[in-house]
Amino acid sequence: MTRIFTKFLLFLSLFSIRLSLSLTGFLLLGMSSVILGASGFSLGVDHLEEIEFSILNGKKVGLLTHPAGRNGSGKSTVEVFRDSSKVDLVALFGPEHGIYGDEKASVLVEDKVDHRTGLPVFSLYGKFRKPTVNMLSKIDALIIDLQDVGVRCYTYVSCMRYAMEACFENGVEVIILDRPNPLGGEKLAGPMIDEQWMSYVGAFPMPFVHGMTIGELALWSKKTPGVLKVDETSRKTGSLTIVPMKGWQRQMVWPDTGLDWFPTSPNIPTLDSVAGYPMTGLGAQLGKFRHGIGTKHPFRFLTFEGKTPEELKSALDKSEIPGLSFQTKLLQNSKGEEIAGVYIVLKDWNQWNPTALAFHMMRLSALWETSSPFKSASEAEAKLFNKHVGSTLWWEALLREGASINPHKFIEVWNQEAQAFRDQTQAYLLY
């Protein structure tokens, strides 16, 4: 069964309208005319508060969240739940970086007891990625409130998928508190992922920049055979409830919501780095490019060993990447040392392709390094690279053509594939 709390009528008084639609497995809750903030926007967690947590009546719940899981006033969802007598919160679940958000990327996190609440915290980025039967045994519903950044390899959506699978297999309801995609709902970019490269950094068959909210991803994966790695009976009978945002539209980016940005992970402290993540993350996977980790502009500040900032800027300018310009800049790293490099300026949002720069960085790495970092990559390095990028065709062309590779040609094909993906998933878009 799927239950979606979605737009129904804008000016209904605040009450729940539940319609059981047995043929589709949907349950819809009519939206209300509650007074919204100046931006006319509110989060899924705010919507849940507005209906006085009524869908949680009589249920013991677990909460999968992190420090960016907050309501519109900036209060953590953990505190929102603990402060309400209508929520029986009995366990917490943490993704990569931990429930406090202070663990480094790719570092395993142990189970612990939350010092704020005394509740058990089950790590889903430690010994287990998928909730175990024991973890789920004392809850009736798992609430997921994770702030994504709209990029396939960012592991919070992977964590959501694995959690959904476990819950469906064990008869536990999944409740998604929807949140904005900070890149908006219209940008799709980068290659689809080949099945052979799917992993925890590529858990969904979608473009690298996917243009969906976590609620939309959950709905699509629930309703589409094969996306979740569960048997058909578990997929069809699994219970999914989505509590949507109100007032969000696909063209909105984060500043349009009026919300403050809370870091989703140590290296995504600002919106500057949110936009930088899909631009440079793949491009610095192999080779001598560095993308500003340790400076105040992670993912937006490029250096290349052996090249001056002026040489790097000149090469990037010649790449003619729509929507971007480049400025030489002097920053300090975490050790207080000065670093000269190039800052990426996003000058035209409409022209900007979020992943294009990364593939031009790969071309320059092949040009500038005596031994191409792609040809000289170890088997493990090549595998990790391809798990992130996802395209065997690109990898083979990179090995074959090196610095003569034409990223523009690939980008054009990927744009077509991204549009096909949007057409296929259109029915699952909530906004």
C-alpha positions in Angstrom: 0.0 0.0 0.0 1.2 3.5 -0.8 -0.1 6.6 1.0 0.6 10.0 -0.3 -0.1 13.2 1.5 -0.3 15.5 -1.5 -1.8 18.6 -3.0 -5.6 18.2 -3.3 -7.2 21.6 -2.7 -5.4 24.8 -1.7 -8.2 26.2 0.5 -9.5 23.3 2.6 -9.6 23.9 6.3 -7.1 22.0 8.3 -8.2 18.4 8.5 -7.3 15.1 7.0 -9.0 13.7 4.0 -8.2 10.1 3.5 -9.3 8.3 0.3 -8.6 4.6 0.1 -8.0 3.7 -3.5 -7.5 0.0 -3.6 -6.7 -0.2 -7.3 -3.7 2.1 -7.1 -2.7 1.6 -3.4 -2.8 5.3 -2.8 -4.1 7.2 0.2 -4.3 11.0 -0.3 -4.5 13.7 2.3 -6.0 17.0 1.2 -3.8 20.0 1.7 -5.0 22.7 3.9 -5.1 26.5 3.8 -2.9 27.0 6.8 -1.0 30.2 6.8 2.4 29.6 5.4 5.6 31.6 5.8 6.4 34.6 3.6 7.7 32.3 0.9 4.5 30.3 0.9 6.5 27.2 1.6 6.6 24.5 4.3 8.5 21.2 4.7 7.0 17.7 5.1 7.9 17.7 8.8 6.0 21.0 9.2 3.0 19.4 7.4 3.1 16.5 9.8 3.1 18.9 12.8 0.1 20.8 11.2 -2.0 17.6 11.1 -0.9 17.0 14.8 1.0 13.8 14.0 -2.4 12.0 13.4 -0.9 9.4 11.1 1.4 8.3 13.9 -1.4 7.5 16.4 -0.8 4.3 18.2 2.5 3.6 16.5 5.9 3.1 17.9 8.2 4.9 15.5 11.9 5.0 14.5 13.4 8.1 12.9 16.1 8.0 10.2 17.6 11.5 10.1 20.7 13.7 10.5 21.5 17.3 11.6 20.0 18.8 8.4 16.7 17.1 9.3 15.0 20.2 10.8 11.6 21.9 10.5 11.1 25.3 8.9 12.1 27.0 12.1 15.4 25.2 12.3 14.4 22.8 15.1 15.7 19.3 14.6 13.1 16.7 13.8 14.4 14.6 16.7 13.5 17.5 19.1 10.2 18.0 17.3 9.2 14.4 17.9 10.6 14.3 21.5 8.7 17.4 22.5 5.4 16.0 21.3 3.3 13.8 23.5 1.6 12.5 20.3 4.8 10.8 19.0 6.1 7.6 20.5 9.7 7.8 19.3 11.6 4.6 20.4 14.7 4.5 18.2 16.9 6.6 16.0 18.7 5.5 12.8 21.7 7.3 11.3 23.1 7.4 7.7 26.7 8.0 6.5 28.3 10.8 8.6 26.2 9.7 11.6 23.2 11.1 13.2 25.3 14.1 14.4 26.8 14.7 11.0 30.4 14.7 12.3 31.8 11.5 10.8 34.1 11.7 7.7 33.0 10.4 4.4 33.4 6.7 3.9 34.1 6.1 7.6 32.1 3.4 9.2 29.8 4.6 12.1 29.1 2.4 15.2 25.7 2.0 17.0 25.4 4.1 20.1 23.1 5.7 22.5 21.9 9.2 21.8 23.2 11.4 24.6 20.3 13.9 24.1 17.4 11.5 24.3 18.8 8.2 25.7 17.4 6.4 22.6 19.4 3.7 20.8 21.0 4.9 17.6 21.3 2.3 14.9 24.0 3.0 12.3 23.1 2.3 8.7 26.6 3.0 7.7 28.5 0.6 9.8 28.3 -3.2 10.2 25.0 -3.0 8.4 23.7 -0.8 5.5 20.3 -2.3 5.6 18.2 -2.3 8.8 18.2 -5.7 10.5 15.1 -7.6 11.8 16.3 -6.8 15.3 16.5 -3.0 14.5 13.0 -3.0 13.2 11.5 -5.4 15.7 10.2 -2.7 18.1 8.9 -0.2 15.7 5.7 0.0 13.6 6.9 2.7 11.3 10.2 4.1 10.2 10.1 7.9 9.5 12.7 9.1 7.0 13.7 12.8 7.2 16.9 13.2 5.2 18.1 16.3 3.3 19.4 15.2 -0.1 21.5 17.3 -2.6 20.0 15.9 -5.8 23.0 13.8 -6.9 23.0 10.0 -7.4 26.2 9.2 -5.5 25.2 11.1 -2.4 24.4 8.2 -0.1 21.3 9.4 1.8 19.0 8.3 -1.0 20.8 4.9 -1.0 20.3 4.7 2.7 16.6 5.4 2.1 16.3 2.7 -0.6 17.9 0.0 1.7 15.7 1.1 4.6 12.6 0.8 2.4 13.6 -2.6 1.3 14.1 -3.9 4.8 10.8 -2.3 6.0 8.8 -3.8 3.2 10.3 -7.2 3.8 9.4 -7.0 7.5 6.0 -5.4 7.5 7.1 -2.0 8.8 5.5 1.1 7.4 7.8 3.7 5.7 6.9 7.4 6.1 8.9 9.9 4.1 8.9 13.6 5.2 9.6 15.3 1.9 12.2 18.0 1.5 13.4 20.2 -1.4 15.9 19.1 -4.0 18.3 22.1 -3.5 19.1 22.0 -7.2 15.4 22.3 -8.0 13.3 19.9 -9.8 14.2 20.8 -13.4 17.9 20.1 -13.7 18.8 16.6 -14.9 22.3 15.9 -16.0 25.1 13.3 -16.4 25.1 9.7 -17.5 22.6 7.1 -16.5 24.3 4.3 -14.5 25.0 0.9 -16.1 23.6 -1.9 -14.0 27.1 -3.4 -13.5 28.2 -0.3 -11.7 25.3 0.0 -9.3 26.3 0.1 -5.7 25.8 2.2 -2.5 27.1 5.3 -4.4 24.7 4.5 -7.3 21.7 2.8 -5.9 19.1 4.0 -8.3 19.0 3.7 -12.2 18.9 7.4 -12.9 21.0 10.3 -14.2 23.8 11.6 -12.0 21.7 14.7 -11.3 18.2 13.4 -11.0 15.9 16.3 -10.4 13.6 14.6 -7.9 12.8 14.9 -4.2 13.3 12.0 -1.8 9.6 11.5 -1.7 9.4 11.3 -5.4 12.3 8.9 -5.5 10.5 6.7 -2.9 7.2 6.7 -4.8 8.9 5.9 -8.1 10.9 3.0 -6.6 7.8 1.7 -4.8 5.6 1.7 -7.9 8.2 0.5 -10.4 9.2 -3.2 -10.5 12.9 -3.8 -10.3 14.1 -0.5 -8.7 13.9 -1.9 -5.2 15.7 -5.2 -4.7 12.8 -7.0 -3.1 10.4 -9.7 -4.2 7.3 -8.5 -5.9 5.0 -9.4 -3.0 7.1 -7.3 -0.6 7.1 -4.4 -3.1 3.3 -4.5 -3.7 2.3 -5.0 -0.1 4.9 -2.7 1.5 3.4 0.3 3.1 4.7 3.8 2.1 3.3 7.1 3.2 4.7 10.4 1.8 4.1 13.6 3.7 4.8 16.3 1.1 6.0 19.9 1.2 3.5 22.6 0.6 4.2 25.5 -1.8 7.3 23.9 -3.4 7.5 24.1 -7.2 10.0 22.4 -9.5 11.6 25.6 -10.6 12.4 26.5 -7.0 16.0 26.3 -5.7 16.9 26.5 -2.1 17.0 30.3 -1.6 13.4 30.4 -3.0 12.2 28.4 0.1 13.4 31.0 2.6 15.1 28.3 4.6 18.6 28.5 6.1 20.9 25.8 4.8 22.2 23.4 7.4 25.3 21.3 6.4 24.2 17.9 5.1 27.8 16.5 5.5 31.2 18.0 6.6 32.1 18.9 3.0 28.7 20.4 2.0 28.6 23.3 4.5 27.0 25.8 2.1 24.8 26.1 -1.0 28.0 27.1 -2.8 29.3 23.5 -2.3 25.9 22.0 -3.1 26.2 23.3 -6.6 29.9 22.4 -6.7 29.4 18.8 -5.7 28.1 17.5 -9.1 30.4 19.9 -11.0 33.8 18.7 -9.7 33.3 15.6 -7.6 33.6 13.2 -10.5 36.4 15.3 -12.1 38.7 14.9 -9.1 38.0 11.2 -8.7 41.3 10.2 -10.5 44.3 12.4 -11.3 45.9 15.6 -10.0 42.9 17.8 -9.8 41.8 18.9 -6.3 38.5 20.5 -5.7 38.9 22.7 -2.6 38.3 20.2 0.2 39.9 21.8 3.3 39.2 25.4 2.0 36.2 27.6 2.6 35.0 26.6 -0.9 34.8 22.8 -1.1 33.9 21.5 -4.6 34.2 25.1 -6.0 37.9 25.7 -5.9 40.2 23.9 -8.4 43.9 23.3 -8.4 46.0 21.0 -10.5 49.5 20.0 -9.5 52.1 21.5 -11.8 49.8 24.1 -13.3 49.5 27.8 -12.3 46.1 29.2 -11.7 46.4 31.3 -14.9 47.2 28.2 -16.9 44.3 26.3 -15.3 41.9 29.2 -15.9 42.9 29.5 -19.6 42.3 25.8 -20.2 38.9 25.9 -18.5 37.9 29.1 -20.4 38.8 27.4 -23.7 36.6 24.4 -22.8 33.6 26.7 -23.4 31.4 25.3 -20.7 28.0 27.0 -20.8 26.9 28.9 -17.7 30.3 29.0 -16.0 33.2 31.4 -15.7 36.5 31.1 -13.7 38.4 33.4 -11.4 41.9 33.0 -10.1 41.9 33.1 -6.3 44.1 32.8 -3.2 42.6 30.8 -0.3 43.8 29.2 2.9 43.6 25.5 3.6 42.7 23.9 6.9 46.4 24.2 7.9 46.4 27.9 7.3 48.6 27.6 4.2 47.9 29.8 1.2 46.7 28.0 -1.9 46.4 29.6 -5.4 43.7 28.2 -7.6 40.6 28.8 -9.7 37.2 29.5 -8.2 34.1 28.4 -10.3 31.5 31.1 -10.9 28.0 29.9 -11.8 27.0 32.9 -13.9 24.0 31.6 -15.7 21.7 29.0 -14.0 19.6 28.4 -17.1 22.6 27.5 -19.3 24.4 25.5 -16.6 24.8 21.8 -16.9 25.7 20.6 -13.4 28.0 17.8 -14.5 29.7 19.2 -17.7 32.7 20.6 -15.9 33.7 17.3 -14.4 34.1 15.6 -17.8 36.2 18.4 -19.1 38.4 18.1 -16.0 38.9 14.4 -17.0 39.9 15.4 -20.5 42.5 17.9 -19.1 43.8 15.3 -16.7 44.5 13.0 -19.6 46.1 15.9 -21.5 48.4 17.1 -18.7 49.5 13.9 -17.0 52.4 12.0 -18.6 50.7 8.8 -17.8 47.0 9.1 -18.1 45.5 8.6 -14.6 42.7 6.5 -16.2 45.0 4.2 -18.0 47.3 3.8 -15.0 44.5 3.4 -12.5 44.5 0.2 -10.4 41.6 -2.2 -10.8 40.1 -1.0 -7.4 40.5 2.7 -8.5 38.9 2.1 -11.9 36.0 0.2 -10.2 35.4 3.0 -7.7 35.5 5.6 -10.5 33.0 3.7 -12.6 30.7 3.2 -9.6 30.5 7.0 -9.3 30.4 7.9 -13.0 28.3 4.9 -14.1 29.1 4.9 -17.9 31.2 2.1 -19.4 31.0 3.9 -22.8 32.6 7.0 -21.3 35.3 4.9 -19.5 36.2 3.0 -22.6 36.4 6.2 -24.7 38.5 7.9 -22.1 41.0 5.0 -22.2 40.9 4.8 -26.0 40.9 8.6 -26.9 42.5 10.2 -23.9 42.9 14.0 -24.3 41.2 14.0 -27.7 37.9 12.9 -26.2 34.9 15.2 -26.8 32.8 15.7 -23.7 30.3 17.8 -25.5 29.3 14.8 -27.7 28.7 12.6 -24.6 26.8 15.4 -22.8 24.4 15.7 -25.7 23.6 12.0 -25.5 23.2 12.1 -21.7 20.8 15.0 -22.0 18.6 13.0 -24.3 18.8 10.0 -21.9 17.9 12.3 -19.0 14.9 13.6 -20.8 13.8 10.0 -21.4 14.2 9.3 -17.7 12.0 12.4 -16.9 9.4 11.1 -19.3 9.4 7.7 -17.7 9.1 9.1 -14.1 6.7 11.9 -14.8 3.8 10.1 -13.2 5.6 10.0 -9.9 6.4 13.7 -9.6 4.4 15.2 -6.8 5.0 18.9 -7.6 
